[in-house]
């Protein structure tokens, strides 16, 4: 069984390349790994999990969440 925990990202400086995140806005949920960040302009680039395409995310338009996966004994 797999368990996932999500923690809200409050500052782009807390993000690092390779971390799995979700960007949520209304019904839109984008999930991928951090490719690059530009905290000064409020942008994070992610590589989408499903298509592997890069996508620029404007932090003021999305709620950003760290996604940490772990294995549960079961």
N, C-alpha and C positions, 0 to 999 in steps of 0.2 A: 504494500500500500504506500502511496506517496502523499506527503503532506506539504502544503505550500503556505508560507507566511508572507504577508505583505507589510511593508513599513513605508509610510509616506516620506517622500523626498521633499525637504523644505528648501534646500540650497543646491544649485547645480554643482557647486564645488564639492559636494558629497558624493558625486557620481564618478565612477572610474571605468575606463575601457574594459569591455568584456562582461560587465555586470548585467544581469537580466532585470529589465524593468517593464512596467506597464504604464502607458500614457492613456488617461481616461478623460473623456469629455462627452457628457450626455450618454448616448448609446454607443459611441465610438470607443473602442478599446484597441490600442496598438501595443503589441508585445514584441520585444526584441532585446538585443544586446547593445549596450552603449558602444558607439563607434568613436565619437568625439564630442566635446562640449565647448561652448563659448559662453561662459557665465556672464561676461560683460554685456552681451546682447540678448541673453536669456534663451539660448538655443541649445538643444542637445540633438545629436544625430544618432539614430539607432539603425541597426540592421534587423529588419523585420523577421520574426521567427518563421512565419509561414512561407514567405516569398524570397527571403534573403536580400531583398532590395533595401537600399539605404533611404531613410526618411528623416527630414529635419522636423523637429518638434519645437514649437514655440511654447516655452514654459508658462506664459501667462494664459494660454488657451487650454492647457491640459493640466490635470492633477497627475503628478508622477509618483510611482510606487516602486520600491525595490521588491523583487520577487525572489525569495530564498526557498529553494526546494530541498527537501530532506527525505530520507527513507525512514519509515516507521517499521518497527518489528511487528510482525503480525501473523 
